């Protein structure tokens, strides 16, 4: 899994997608969530990282990525299948509700989210104490 050489090949594209997300949140500083079409490299890396079997995507569906921004350089991405044509210009409320649904469906993702929130809370507490 982690030693899979394909992950290194996919890393560059995944880094570029992460930078695209970073720039989105820089342009829209009031936003904390977004949804976009998933890049095939993200889908493949997720499949490898989670030892998931390659599944056929049903006709009329595609992979979407929902991104939550905790801080300028701290983001959590989650992928999901959805019907083609979903409005990826979704507002904050819609993107946040989709992310929340993914948290409810995926305990591992929820644990990672909770860890990031705790880390940010500790960082804010330390910053306030200076």
C-alpha positions in Angstrom: 0.0 0.0 0.0 2.3 2.9 1.2 5.2 1.3 -0.6 3.3 1.2 -3.9 5.5 3.0 -6.5 2.4 4.3 -8.2 1.7 6.6 -5.2 5.0 8.5 -5.9 4.0 8.8 -9.6 0.6 10.3 -8.5 2.0 12.7 -5.9 2.8 15.5 -8.3 -0.7 15.7 -9.7 -2.2 15.4 -6.2 0.1 18.2 -5.0 -1.1 20.4 -7.9 -4.7 19.7 -7.0 -4.0 20.6 -3.4 -2.5 23.9 -4.6 -5.7 24.6 -6.7 -7.7 24.1 -3.5 -5.4 26.4 -1.6 -5.8 29.1 -4.2 -9.6 28.7 -4.1 -9.7 29.4 -0.4 -7.3 32.3 -0.8 -9.7 33.9 -3.4 -12.7 33.2 -1.2 -11.5 33.6 2.4 -15.0 33.4 3.8 -15.3 29.8 2.6 -14.3 26.7 4.5 -15.7 24.0 2.1 -15.8 23.4 -1.6 -16.8 20.7 -4.1 -15.1 19.9 -7.4 -14.7 17.1 -9.9 -12.1 14.7 -8.7 -8.9 14.3 -10.7 -8.2 10.6 -11.8 -4.9 10.8 -9.9 -6.7 11.5 -6.7 -9.1 8.7 -7.2 -6.2 6.3 -8.0 -4.2 7.4 -5.0 -7.1 6.9 -2.7 -7.8 3.5 -4.1 -4.1 2.5 -3.4 -3.9 4.1 0.0 -7.1 2.4 1.2 -6.4 -0.9 -0.5 -9.7 -0.6 -2.3 -10.6 -2.6 -5.3 -11.1 -0.7 -8.5 -14.9 -0.3 -9.0 -16.7 0.5 -12.1 -18.2 3.9 -11.9 -21.9 3.7 -12.9 -22.8 5.3 -16.1 -23.8 8.9 -15.5 -21.7 9.3 -12.4 -18.2 10.6 -11.6 -15.9 11.2 -8.6 -16.2 14.5 -6.8 -13.9 15.8 -4.1 -15.2 17.8 -1.2 -12.6 19.9 0.5 -12.6 21.4 4.0 -10.1 24.1 4.9 -9.0 24.4 8.5 -6.2 26.9 7.8 -4.3 28.2 4.7 -2.1 25.1 4.5 -4.3 22.6 6.3 -7.1 21.0 4.2 -8.9 17.7 4.3 -10.2 16.1 1.1 -12.8 13.4 0.8 -14.1 11.8 -2.4 -17.6 10.6 -3.2 -19.5 9.5 -6.3 -22.2 11.6 -7.6 -24.3 12.1 -10.7 -22.6 14.0 -13.6 -23.5 17.6 -13.8 -23.6 18.4 -10.1 -23.1 22.2 -9.6 -19.5 22.4 -8.5 -20.1 26.2 -7.9 -22.0 25.1 -4.8 -22.2 27.6 -2.0 -20.7 27.1 1.4 -23.8 25.7 3.0 -24.3 23.1 0.3 -20.6 22.1 0.3 -20.5 21.9 4.1 -23.6 19.7 4.2 -22.1 17.3 1.7 -18.9 17.1 3.7 -20.9 16.5 6.9 -22.7 13.7 5.2 -19.4 12.1 4.3 -18.2 12.4 7.9 -21.4 10.6 9.1 -20.8 7.8 6.6 -17.1 7.4 7.2 -15.9 7.0 10.8 -12.2 7.1 9.7 -12.8 10.4 8.0 -14.6 11.7 11.0 -11.7 10.8 13.2 -9.3 12.7 11.0 -11.6 15.7 10.9 -11.8 15.6 14.7 -8.0 15.4 15.0 -7.6 18.5 12.8 -10.2 20.4 14.7 -8.5 19.5 18.0 -5.1 20.5 16.6 -6.5 23.9 15.5 -8.2 24.4 18.8 -4.9 23.8 20.7 -3.1 26.1 18.3 -5.7 28.9 18.9 -5.5 28.3 22.6 -1.7 28.6 22.6 -1.9 31.7 20.4 -4.4 33.4 22.7 -2.2 32.7 25.7 0.8 34.7 24.3 
